[in-house]
């Protein structure tokens, strides 16, 4: 079932320090090496990621 997020569920779970939230993603295990690492998600970082992804 897909999680539904609303202002009401945010407020309700804020009082329990967000202990009742399910994880929305898995913790990835890091690889031993990478071909490229892009630091930053601004215009230049997104353009670099786009062109690197387009080449592979």
PDBQT receptor file of N, H, CA, C and O in Angstrom, charges set to zero:
ATOM      1  N   UNK A   1       0.848  -1.186   0.000  1.00  0.00    +0.000 N 
ATOM      2  CA  UNK A   1       0.000   0.000   0.000  1.00  0.00    +0.000 C 
ATOM      3  C   UNK A   1       0.887   1.242   0.000  1.00  0.00    +0.000 C 
ATOM      4  O   UNK A   1       1.878   1.301   0.728  1.00  0.00    +0.000 OA
ATOM      5  N   UNK A   2       0.542   2.201  -0.791  1.00  0.00    +0.000 N 
ATOM      6  H   UNK A   2      -0.263   2.153  -1.382  1.00  0.00    +0.000 HD
ATOM      7  CA  UNK A   2       1.322   3.427  -0.885  1.00  0.00    +0.000 C 
ATOM      8  C   UNK A   2       1.058   4.320   0.324  1.00  0.00    +0.000 C 
ATOM      9  O   UNK A   2      -0.083   4.496   0.751  1.00  0.00    +0.000 OA
ATOM     10  N   UNK A   3       2.141   4.878   0.864  1.00  0.00    +0.000 N 
ATOM     11  H   UNK A   3       3.068   4.735   0.517  1.00  0.00    +0.000 HD
ATOM     12  CA  UNK A   3       1.987   5.781   2.009  1.00  0.00    +0.000 C 
ATOM     13  C   UNK A   3       1.327   7.074   1.570  1.00  0.00    +0.000 C 
ATOM     14  O   UNK A   3       1.616   7.603   0.497  1.00  0.00    +0.000 OA
ATOM     15  N   UNK A   4       0.447   7.570   2.406  1.00  0.00    +0.000 N 
ATOM     16  H   UNK A   4       0.212   7.140   3.278  1.00  0.00    +0.000 HD
ATOM     17  CA  UNK A   4      -0.198   8.849   2.133  1.00  0.00    +0.000 C 
ATOM     18  C   UNK A   4       0.318   9.857   3.142  1.00  0.00    +0.000 C 
ATOM     19  O   UNK A   4       0.268   9.632   4.351  1.00  0.00    +0.000 OA
ATOM     20  N   UNK A   5       0.806  10.951   2.633  1.00  0.00    +0.000 N 
ATOM     21  H   UNK A   5       0.847  11.133   1.650  1.00  0.00    +0.000 HD
ATOM     22  CA  UNK A   5       1.338  11.998   3.487  1.00  0.00    +0.000 C 
ATOM     23  C   UNK A   5       0.389  13.188   3.460  1.00  0.00    +0.000 C 
ATOM     24  O   UNK A   5      -0.067  13.606   2.396  1.00  0.00    +0.000 OA
ATOM     25  N   UNK A   6       0.101  13.719   4.616  1.00  0.00    +0.000 N 
ATOM     26  H   UNK A   6       0.471  13.379   5.480  1.00  0.00    +0.000 HD
ATOM     27  CA  UNK A   6      -0.747  14.897   4.704  1.00  0.00    +0.000 C 
ATOM     28  C   UNK A   6      -0.276  15.730   5.886  1.00  0.00    +0.000 C 
ATOM     29  O   UNK A   6       0.541  15.278   6.689  1.00  0.00    +0.000 OA
ATOM     30  N   UNK A   7      -0.784  16.919   5.987  1.00  0.00    +0.000 N 
ATOM     31  H   UNK A   7      -1.447  17.286   5.335  1.00  0.00    +0.000 HD
ATOM     32  CA  UNK A   7      -0.431  17.798   7.103  1.00  0.00    +0.000 C 
ATOM     33  C   UNK A   7      -0.900  17.190   8.420  1.00  0.00    +0.000 C 
ATOM     34  O   UNK A   7      -0.267  17.378   9.459  1.00  0.00    +0.000 OA
ATOM     35  N   UNK A   8      -2.010  16.464   8.372  1.00  0.00    +0.000 N 
ATOM     36  H   UNK A   8      -2.525  16.311   7.528  1.00  0.00    +0.000 HD
ATOM     37  CA  UNK A   8      -2.546  15.866   9.588  1.00  0.00    +0.000 C 
ATOM     38  C   UNK A   8      -1.661  14.719  10.072  1.00  0.00    +0.000 C 
ATOM     39  O   UNK A   8      -1.411  14.600  11.271  1.00  0.00    +0.000 OA
ATOM     40  N   UNK A   9      -1.183  13.871   9.153  1.00  0.00    +0.000 N 
ATOM     41  H   UNK A   9      -1.386  13.967   8.179  1.00  0.00    +0.000 HD
ATOM     42  CA  UNK A   9      -0.297  12.783   9.568  1.00  0.00    +0.000 C 
ATOM     43  C   UNK A   9       1.055  13.330  10.026  1.00  0.00    +0.000 C 
ATOM     44  O   UNK A   9       1.684  12.758  10.916  1.00  0.00    +0.000 OA
ATOM     45  N   UNK A  10       1.501  14.424   9.430  1.00  0.00    +0.000 N 
ATOM     46  H   UNK A  10       0.989  14.889   8.707  1.00  0.00    +0.000 HD
ATOM     47  CA  UNK A  10       2.749  15.055   9.855  1.00  0.00    +0.000 C 
ATOM     48  C   UNK A  10       2.632  15.573  11.286  1.00  0.00    +0.000 C 
ATOM     49  O   UNK A  10       3.525  15.353  12.104  1.00  0.00    +0.000 OA
ATOM     50  N   UNK A  11       1.546  16.251  11.583  1.00  0.00    +0.000 N 
ATOM     51  H   UNK A  11       0.820  16.430  10.919  1.00  0.00    +0.000 HD
ATOM     52  CA  UNK A  11       1.329  16.787  12.935  1.00  0.00    +0.000 C 
ATOM     53  C   UNK A  11       1.176  15.653  13.945  1.00  0.00    +0.000 C 
ATOM     54  O   UNK A  11       1.744  15.704  15.037  1.00  0.00    +0.000 OA
ATOM     55  N   UNK A  12       0.399  14.624  13.572  1.00  0.00    +0.000 N 
ATOM     56  H   UNK A  12      -0.062  14.582  12.686  1.00  0.00    +0.000 HD
ATOM     57  CA  UNK A  12       0.173  13.500  14.481  1.00  0.00    +0.000 C 
ATOM     58  C   UNK A  12       1.492  12.793  14.811  1.00  0.00    +0.000 C 
ATOM     59  O   UNK A  12       1.740  12.466  15.971  1.00  0.00    +0.000 OA
ATOM     60  N   UNK A  13       2.327  12.559  13.819  1.00  0.00    +0.000 N 
ATOM     61  H   UNK A  13       2.126  12.825  12.876  1.00  0.00    +0.000 HD
ATOM     62  CA  UNK A  13       3.581  11.855  14.051  1.00  0.00    +0.000 C 
ATOM     63  C   UNK A  13       4.652  12.754  14.647  1.00  0.00    +0.000 C 
ATOM     64  O   UNK A  13       5.627  12.247  15.201  1.00  0.00    +0.000 OA
ATOM     65  N   UNK A  14       4.506  14.059  14.553  1.00  0.00    +0.000 N 
ATOM     66  H   UNK A  14       3.714  14.470  14.103  1.00  0.00    +0.000 HD
ATOM     67  CA  UNK A  14       5.476  14.967  15.158  1.00  0.00    +0.000 C 
ATOM     68  C   UNK A  14       5.457  14.845  16.678  1.00  0.00    +0.000 C 
ATOM     69  O   UNK A  14       6.490  15.005  17.328  1.00  0.00    +0.000 OA
ATOM     70  N   UNK A  15       4.303  14.567  17.238  1.00  0.00    +0.000 N 
ATOM     71  H   UNK A  15       3.463  14.437  16.710  1.00  0.00    +0.000 HD
ATOM     72  CA  UNK A  15       4.200  14.443  18.697  1.00  0.00    +0.000 C 
ATOM     73  C   UNK A  15       4.853  13.165  19.220  1.00  0.00    +0.000 C 
ATOM     74  O   UNK A  15       5.198  13.085  20.399  1.00  0.00    +0.000 OA
ATOM     75  N   UNK A  16       5.027  12.163  18.350  1.00  0.00    +0.000 N 
ATOM     76  H   UNK A  16       4.748  12.228  17.392  1.00  0.00    +0.000 HD
ATOM     77  CA  UNK A  16       5.700  10.924  18.768  1.00  0.00    +0.000 C 
ATOM     78  C   UNK A  16       7.138  10.889  18.249  1.00  0.00    +0.000 C 
ATOM     79  O   UNK A  16       7.748   9.823  18.165  1.00  0.00    +0.000 OA
ATOM     80  N   UNK A  17       7.674  12.064  17.901  1.00  0.00    +0.000 N 
ATOM     81  H   UNK A  17       7.179  12.930  17.969  1.00  0.00    +0.000 HD
ATOM     82  CA  UNK A  17       9.036  12.188  17.379  1.00  0.00    +0.000 C 
ATOM     83  C   UNK A  17       9.249  11.319  16.136  1.00  0.00    +0.000 C 
ATOM     84  O   UNK A  17      10.338  10.788  15.920  1.00  0.00    +0.000 OA
ATOM     85  N   UNK A  18       8.209  11.184  15.332  1.00  0.00    +0.000 N 
ATOM     86  H   UNK A  18       7.324  11.615  15.507  1.00  0.00    +0.000 HD
ATOM     87  CA  UNK A  18       8.224  10.473  14.049  1.00  0.00    +0.000 C 
ATOM     88  C   UNK A  18       8.636   9.012  14.186  1.00  0.00    +0.000 C 
ATOM     89  O   UNK A  18       9.254   8.452  13.281  1.00  0.00    +0.000 OA
ATOM     90  N   UNK A  19       8.293   8.392  15.320  1.00  0.00    +0.000 N 
ATOM     91  H   UNK A  19       7.790   8.847  16.055  1.00  0.00    +0.000 HD
ATOM     92  CA  UNK A  19       8.626   6.981  15.517  1.00  0.00    +0.000 C 
ATOM     93  C   UNK A  19       7.725   6.066  14.717  1.00  0.00    +0.000 C 
ATOM     94  O   UNK A  19       8.101   4.923  14.459  1.00  0.00    +0.000 OA
ATOM     95  N   UNK A  20       6.559   6.518  14.317  1.00  0.00    +0.000 N 
ATOM     96  H   UNK A  20       6.253   7.447  14.527  1.00  0.00    +0.000 HD
ATOM     97  CA  UNK A  20       5.602   5.657  13.625  1.00  0.00    +0.000 C 
ATOM     98  C   UNK A  20       5.731   5.703  12.103  1.00  0.00    +0.000 C 
ATOM     99  O   UNK A  20       4.985   5.013  11.408  1.00  0.00    +0.000 OA
ATOM    100  N   UNK A  21       6.655   6.495  11.575  1.00  0.00    +0.000 N 
ATOM    101  H   UNK A  21       7.261   7.056  12.140  1.00  0.00    +0.000 HD
ATOM    102  CA  UNK A  21       6.819   6.581  10.132  1.00  0.00    +0.000 C 
ATOM    103  C   UNK A  21       7.524   5.338   9.615  1.00  0.00    +0.000 C 
ATOM    104  O   UNK A  21       8.472   4.851  10.230  1.00  0.00    +0.000 OA
ATOM    105  N   UNK A  22       7.057   4.827   8.480  1.00  0.00    +0.000 N 
ATOM    106  H   UNK A  22       6.287   5.223   7.980  1.00  0.00    +0.000 HD
ATOM    107  CA  UNK A  22       7.774   3.752   7.807  1.00  0.00    +0.000 C 
ATOM    108  C   UNK A  22       8.850   4.380   6.936  1.00  0.00    +0.000 C 
ATOM    109  O   UNK A  22       8.704   5.515   6.483  1.00  0.00    +0.000 OA
ATOM    110  N   UNK A  23       9.932   3.642   6.700  1.00  0.00    +0.000 N 
ATOM    111  H   UNK A  23      10.051   2.719   7.067  1.00  0.00    +0.000 HD
ATOM    112  CA  UNK A  23      10.981   4.159   5.836  1.00  0.00    +0.000 C 
ATOM    113  C   UNK A  23      10.464   4.230   4.409  1.00  0.00    +0.000 C 
ATOM    114  O   UNK A  23       9.814   3.300   3.932  1.00  0.00    +0.000 OA
ATOM    115  N   UNK A  24      10.751   5.331   3.731  1.00  0.00    +0.000 N 
ATOM    116  H   UNK A  24      11.280   6.086   4.119  1.00  0.00    +0.000 HD
ATOM    117  CA  UNK A  24      10.279   5.519   2.363  1.00  0.00    +0.000 C 
ATOM    118  C   UNK A  24      11.288   4.976   1.354  1.00  0.00    +0.000 C 
ATOM    119  O   UNK A  24      10.948   4.783   0.186  1.00  0.00    +0.000 OA
ATOM    120  N   UNK A  25      12.535   4.724   1.792  1.00  0.00    +0.000 N 
ATOM    121  H   UNK A  25      12.811   4.881   2.740  1.00  0.00    +0.000 HD
ATOM    122  CA  UNK A  25      13.546   4.177   0.893  1.00  0.00    +0.000 C 
ATOM    123  C   UNK A  25      14.502   3.301   1.688  1.00  0.00    +0.000 C 
ATOM    124  O   UNK A  25      14.576   3.383   2.914  1.00  0.00    +0.000 OA
ATOM    125  N   UNK A  26      15.234   2.458   0.959  1.00  0.00    +0.000 N 
ATOM    126  H   UNK A  26      15.175   2.392  -0.037  1.00  0.00    +0.000 HD
ATOM    127  CA  UNK A  26      16.208   1.582   1.601  1.00  0.00    +0.000 C 
ATOM    128  C   UNK A  26      17.534   2.316   1.760  1.00  0.00    +0.000 C 
ATOM    129  O   UNK A  26      17.847   3.228   0.995  1.00  0.00    +0.000 OA
ATOM    130  N   UNK A  27      18.305   1.908   2.756  1.00  0.00    +0.000 N 
ATOM    131  H   UNK A  27      18.051   1.167   3.377  1.00  0.00    +0.000 HD
ATOM    132  CA  UNK A  27      19.650   2.450   2.919  1.00  0.00    +0.000 C 
ATOM    133  C   UNK A  27      20.564   1.767   1.903  1.00  0.00    +0.000 C 
ATOM    134  O   UNK A  27      20.748   0.552   1.969  1.00  0.00    +0.000 OA
ATOM    135  N   UNK A  28      21.138   2.517   0.969  1.00  0.00    +0.000 N 
ATOM    136  H   UNK A  28      20.989   3.504   0.915  1.00  0.00    +0.000 HD
ATOM    137  CA  UNK A  28      21.994   1.868  -0.025  1.00  0.00    +0.000 C 
ATOM    138  C   UNK A  28      23.357   1.516   0.568  1.00  0.00    +0.000 C 
ATOM    139  O   UNK A  28      23.889   2.246   1.404  1.00  0.00    +0.000 OA
ATOM    140  N   UNK A  29      23.900   0.412   0.134  1.00  0.00    +0.000 N 
ATOM    141  H   UNK A  29      23.467  -0.181  -0.545  1.00  0.00    +0.000 HD
ATOM    142  CA  UNK A  29      25.248   0.059   0.549  1.00  0.00    +0.000 C 
ATOM    143  C   UNK A  29      26.216   0.680  -0.450  1.00  0.00    +0.000 C 
ATOM    144  O   UNK A  29      26.044   0.504  -1.656  1.00  0.00    +0.000 OA
ATOM    145  N   UNK A  30      27.222   1.397   0.019  1.00  0.00    +0.000 N 
ATOM    146  H   UNK A  30      27.361   1.540   0.999  1.00  0.00    +0.000 HD
ATOM    147  CA  UNK A  30      28.152   2.053  -0.889  1.00  0.00    +0.000 C 
ATOM    148  C   UNK A  30      28.980   1.035  -1.671  1.00  0.00    +0.000 C 
ATOM    149  O   UNK A  30      29.326  -0.030  -1.159  1.00  0.00    +0.000 OA
ATOM    150  N   UNK A  31      29.287   1.380  -2.911  1.00  0.00    +0.000 N 
ATOM    151  H   UNK A  31      29.006   2.245  -3.326  1.00  0.00    +0.000 HD
ATOM    152  CA  UNK A  31      30.162   0.547  -3.733  1.00  0.00    +0.000 C 
ATOM    153  C   UNK A  31      31.610   0.828  -3.347  1.00  0.00    +0.000 C 
ATOM    154  O   UNK A  31      31.902   1.815  -2.671  1.00  0.00    +0.000 OA
ATOM    155  N   UNK A  32      32.513  -0.051  -3.783  1.00  0.00    +0.000 N 
ATOM    156  H   UNK A  32      32.275  -0.852  -4.332  1.00  0.00    +0.000 HD
ATOM    157  CA  UNK A  32      33.927   0.155  -3.472  1.00  0.00    +0.000 C 
ATOM    158  C   UNK A  32      34.525   1.265  -4.317  1.00  0.00    +0.000 C 
ATOM    159  O   UNK A  32      35.445   1.946  -3.865  1.00  0.00    +0.000 OA
ATOM    160  N   UNK A  33      34.027   1.468  -5.540  1.00  0.00    +0.000 N 
ATOM    161  H   UNK A  33      33.280   0.915  -5.907  1.00  0.00    +0.000 HD
ATOM    162  CA  UNK A  33      34.545   2.541  -6.396  1.00  0.00    +0.000 C 
ATOM    163  C   UNK A  33      33.441   3.026  -7.335  1.00  0.00    +0.000 C 
ATOM    164  O   UNK A  33      32.487   2.304  -7.625  1.00  0.00    +0.000 OA
ATOM    165  N   UNK A  34      33.593   4.247  -7.793  1.00  0.00    +0.000 N 
ATOM    166  H   UNK A  34      34.368   4.833  -7.557  1.00  0.00    +0.000 HD
ATOM    167  CA  UNK A  34      32.634   4.888  -8.686  1.00  0.00    +0.000 C 
ATOM    168  C   UNK A  34      33.368   5.458  -9.890  1.00  0.00    +0.000 C 
ATOM    169  O   UNK A  34      34.551   5.786  -9.796  1.00  0.00    +0.000 OA
ATOM    170  N   UNK A  35      32.677   5.580 -11.023  1.00  0.00    +0.000 N 
ATOM    171  H   UNK A  35      31.716   5.313 -11.099  1.00  0.00    +0.000 HD
ATOM    172  CA  UNK A  35      33.256   6.211 -12.203  1.00  0.00    +0.000 C 
ATOM    173  C   UNK A  35      33.283   7.725 -12.043  1.00  0.00    +0.000 C 
ATOM    174  O   UNK A  35      34.239   8.381 -12.456  1.00  0.00    +0.000 OA
ATOM    175  N   UNK A  36      32.238   8.274 -11.445  1.00  0.00    +0.000 N 
ATOM    176  H   UNK A  36      31.462   7.741 -11.110  1.00  0.00    +0.000 HD
ATOM    177  CA  UNK A  36      32.155   9.725 -11.251  1.00  0.00    +0.000 C 
ATOM    178  C   UNK A  36      31.328  10.008 -10.011  1.00  0.00    +0.000 C 
ATOM    179  O   UNK A  36      30.411   9.259  -9.676  1.00  0.00    +0.000 OA
ATOM    180  N   UNK A  37      31.660  11.091  -9.338  1.00  0.00    +0.000 N 
ATOM    181  H   UNK A  37      32.405  11.700  -9.610  1.00  0.00    +0.000 HD
ATOM    182  CA  UNK A  37      30.897  11.553  -8.181  1.00  0.00    +0.000 C 
ATOM    183  C   UNK A  37      30.568  13.016  -8.422  1.00  0.00    +0.000 C 
ATOM    184  O   UNK A  37      31.464  13.831  -8.638  1.00  0.00    +0.000 OA
ATOM    185  N   UNK A  38      29.285  13.350  -8.386  1.00  0.00    +0.000 N 
ATOM    186  H   UNK A  38      28.556  12.688  -8.210  1.00  0.00    +0.000 HD
ATOM    187  CA  UNK A  38      28.839  14.726  -8.605  1.00  0.00    +0.000 C 
ATOM    188  C   UNK A  38      28.397  15.283  -7.259  1.00  0.00    +0.000 C 
ATOM    189  O   UNK A  38      27.512  14.732  -6.605  1.00  0.00    +0.000 OA
ATOM    190  N   UNK A  39      29.018  16.372  -6.859  1.00  0.00    +0.000 N 
ATOM    191  H   UNK A  39      29.737  16.820  -7.390  1.00  0.00    +0.000 HD
ATOM    192  CA  UNK A  39      28.688  17.016  -5.596  1.00  0.00    +0.000 C 
ATOM    193  C   UNK A  39      27.879  18.264  -5.930  1.00  0.00    +0.000 C 
ATOM    194  O   UNK A  39      28.377  19.181  -6.582  1.00  0.00    +0.000 OA
ATOM    195  N   UNK A  40      26.647  18.290  -5.485  1.00  0.00    +0.000 N 
ATOM    196  H   UNK A  40      26.242  17.545  -4.955  1.00  0.00    +0.000 HD
ATOM    197  CA  UNK A  40      25.793  19.447  -5.745  1.00  0.00    +0.000 C 
ATOM    198  C   UNK A  40      24.687  19.103  -6.718  1.00  0.00    +0.000 C 
ATOM    199  O   UNK A  40      24.881  18.345  -7.669  1.00  0.00    +0.000 OA
ATOM    200  N   UNK A  41      23.538  19.667  -6.465  1.00  0.00    +0.000 N 
ATOM    201  H   UNK A  41      23.380  20.283  -5.693  1.00  0.00    +0.000 HD
ATOM    202  CA  UNK A  41      22.375  19.408  -7.307  1.00  0.00    +0.000 C 
ATOM    203  C   UNK A  41      21.832  20.663  -7.945  1.00  0.00    +0.000 C 
ATOM    204  O   UNK A  41      20.660  20.726  -8.316  1.00  0.00    +0.000 OA
ATOM    205  N   UNK A  42      22.691  21.671  -8.074  1.00  0.00    +0.000 N 
ATOM    206  H   UNK A  42      23.643  21.620  -7.773  1.00  0.00    +0.000 HD
ATOM    207  CA  UNK A  42      22.255  22.899  -8.746  1.00  0.00    +0.000 C 
ATOM    208  C   UNK A  42      22.273  22.715 -10.252  1.00  0.00    +0.000 C 
ATOM    209  O   UNK A  42      22.315  21.589 -10.747  1.00  0.00    +0.000 OA
ATOM    210  N   UNK A  43      22.242  23.788 -10.955  1.00  0.00    +0.000 N 
ATOM    211  H   UNK A  43      22.208  24.703 -10.552  1.00  0.00    +0.000 HD
ATOM    212  CA  UNK A  43      22.195  23.739 -12.415  1.00  0.00    +0.000 C 
ATOM    213  C   UNK A  43      23.388  23.031 -13.021  1.00  0.00    +0.000 C 
ATOM    214  O   UNK A  43      23.229  22.215 -13.929  1.00  0.00    +0.000 OA
ATOM    215  N   UNK A  44      24.592  23.335 -12.528  1.00  0.00    +0.000 N 
ATOM    216  H   UNK A  44      24.721  23.998 -11.791  1.00  0.00    +0.000 HD
ATOM    217  CA  UNK A  44      25.791  22.707 -13.079  1.00  0.00    +0.000 C 
ATOM    218  C   UNK A  44      25.861  21.220 -12.726  1.00  0.00    +0.000 C 
ATOM    219  O   UNK A  44      26.238  20.400 -13.563  1.00  0.00    +0.000 OA
ATOM    220  N   UNK A  45      25.503  20.876 -11.502  1.00  0.00    +0.000 N 
ATOM    221  H   UNK A  45      25.197  21.542 -10.821  1.00  0.00    +0.000 HD
ATOM    222  CA  UNK A  45      25.515  19.471 -11.101  1.00  0.00    +0.000 C 
ATOM    223  C   UNK A  45      24.503  18.644 -11.867  1.00  0.00    +0.000 C 
ATOM    224  O   UNK A  45      24.793  17.518 -12.269  1.00  0.00    +0.000 OA
ATOM    225  N   UNK A  46      23.310  19.200 -12.072  1.00  0.00    +0.000 N 
ATOM    226  H   UNK A  46      23.075  20.115 -11.745  1.00  0.00    +0.000 HD
ATOM    227  CA  UNK A  46      22.287  18.477 -12.833  1.00  0.00    +0.000 C 
ATOM    228  C   UNK A  46      22.673  18.336 -14.296  1.00  0.00    +0.000 C 
ATOM    229  O   UNK A  46      22.443  17.291 -14.904  1.00  0.00    +0.000 OA
ATOM    230  N   UNK A  47      23.261  19.386 -14.864  1.00  0.00    +0.000 N 
ATOM    231  H   UNK A  47      23.448  20.235 -14.370  1.00  0.00    +0.000 HD
ATOM    232  CA  UNK A  47      23.698  19.311 -16.266  1.00  0.00    +0.000 C 
ATOM    233  C   UNK A  47      24.816  18.292 -16.423  1.00  0.00    +0.000 C 
ATOM    234  O   UNK A  47      24.833  17.535 -17.394  1.00  0.00    +0.000 OA
ATOM    235  N   UNK A  48      25.748  18.265 -15.480  1.00  0.00    +0.000 N 
ATOM    236  H   UNK A  48      25.734  18.879 -14.691  1.00  0.00    +0.000 HD
ATOM    237  CA  UNK A  48      26.836  17.286 -15.530  1.00  0.00    +0.000 C 
ATOM    238  C   UNK A  48      26.283  15.871 -15.434  1.00  0.00    +0.000 C 
ATOM    239  O   UNK A  48      26.698  14.995 -16.191  1.00  0.00    +0.000 OA
ATOM    240  N   UNK A  49      25.350  15.635 -14.512  1.00  0.00    +0.000 N 
ATOM    241  H   UNK A  49      25.013  16.347 -13.896  1.00  0.00    +0.000 HD
ATOM    242  CA  UNK A  49      24.741  14.305 -14.378  1.00  0.00    +0.000 C 
ATOM    243  C   UNK A  49      23.999  13.926 -15.643  1.00  0.00    +0.000 C 
ATOM    244  O   UNK A  49      24.064  12.775 -16.073  1.00  0.00    +0.000 OA
ATOM    245  N   UNK A  50      23.304  14.860 -16.239  1.00  0.00    +0.000 N 
ATOM    246  H   UNK A  50      23.251  15.795 -15.889  1.00  0.00    +0.000 HD
ATOM    247  CA  UNK A  50      22.561  14.586 -17.474  1.00  0.00    +0.000 C 
ATOM    248  C   UNK A  50      23.504  14.156 -18.586  1.00  0.00    +0.000 C 
ATOM    249  O   UNK A  50      23.265  13.142 -19.241  1.00  0.00    +0.000 OA
ATOM    250  N   UNK A  51      24.570  14.915 -18.807  1.00  0.00    +0.000 N 
ATOM    251  H   UNK A  51      24.764  15.739 -18.274  1.00  0.00    +0.000 HD
ATOM    252  CA  UNK A  51      25.488  14.585 -19.904  1.00  0.00    +0.000 C 
ATOM    253  C   UNK A  51      26.279  13.313 -19.632  1.00  0.00    +0.000 C 
ATOM    254  O   UNK A  51      26.578  12.564 -20.563  1.00  0.00    +0.000 OA
ATOM    255  N   UNK A  52      26.623  13.057 -18.376  1.00  0.00    +0.000 N 
ATOM    256  H   UNK A  52      26.381  13.665 -17.620  1.00  0.00    +0.000 HD
ATOM    257  CA  UNK A  52      27.301  11.789 -18.066  1.00  0.00    +0.000 C 
ATOM    258  C   UNK A  52      26.364  10.610 -18.276  1.00  0.00    +0.000 C 
ATOM    259  O   UNK A  52      26.790   9.580 -18.797  1.00  0.00    +0.000 OA
ATOM    260  N   UNK A  53      25.115  10.731 -17.889  1.00  0.00    +0.000 N 
ATOM    261  H   UNK A  53      24.769  11.568 -17.465  1.00  0.00    +0.000 HD
ATOM    262  CA  UNK A  53      24.148   9.655 -18.085  1.00  0.00    +0.000 C 
ATOM    263  C   UNK A  53      23.848   9.439 -19.563  1.00  0.00    +0.000 C 
ATOM    264  O   UNK A  53      23.600   8.313 -19.995  1.00  0.00    +0.000 OA
ATOM    265  N   UNK A  54      23.870  10.502 -20.321  1.00  0.00    +0.000 N 
ATOM    266  H   UNK A  54      24.070  11.417 -19.970  1.00  0.00    +0.000 HD
ATOM    267  CA  UNK A  54      23.593  10.422 -21.754  1.00  0.00    +0.000 C 
ATOM    268  C   UNK A  54      24.728   9.686 -22.482  1.00  0.00    +0.000 C 
ATOM    269  O   UNK A  54      24.477   8.989 -23.465  1.00  0.00    +0.000 OA
ATOM    270  N   UNK A  55      25.968   9.835 -22.009  1.00  0.00    +0.000 N 
ATOM    271  H   UNK A  55      26.172  10.402 -21.211  1.00  0.00    +0.000 HD
ATOM    272  CA  UNK A  55      27.118   9.192 -22.645  1.00  0.00    +0.000 C 
ATOM    273  C   UNK A  55      27.158   7.677 -22.392  1.00  0.00    +0.000 C 
ATOM    274  O   UNK A  55      27.684   6.928 -23.216  1.00  0.00    +0.000 OA
ATOM    275  N   UNK A  56      26.608   7.225 -21.262  1.00  0.00    +0.000 N 
ATOM    276  H   UNK A  56      26.181   7.833 -20.593  1.00  0.00    +0.000 HD
ATOM    277  CA  UNK A  56      26.692   5.783 -20.951  1.00  0.00    +0.000 C 
ATOM    278  C   UNK A  56      25.505   5.017 -21.427  1.00  0.00    +0.000 C 
ATOM    279  O   UNK A  56      25.438   3.803 -21.237  1.00  0.00    +0.000 OA
TER     280      UNK A  56
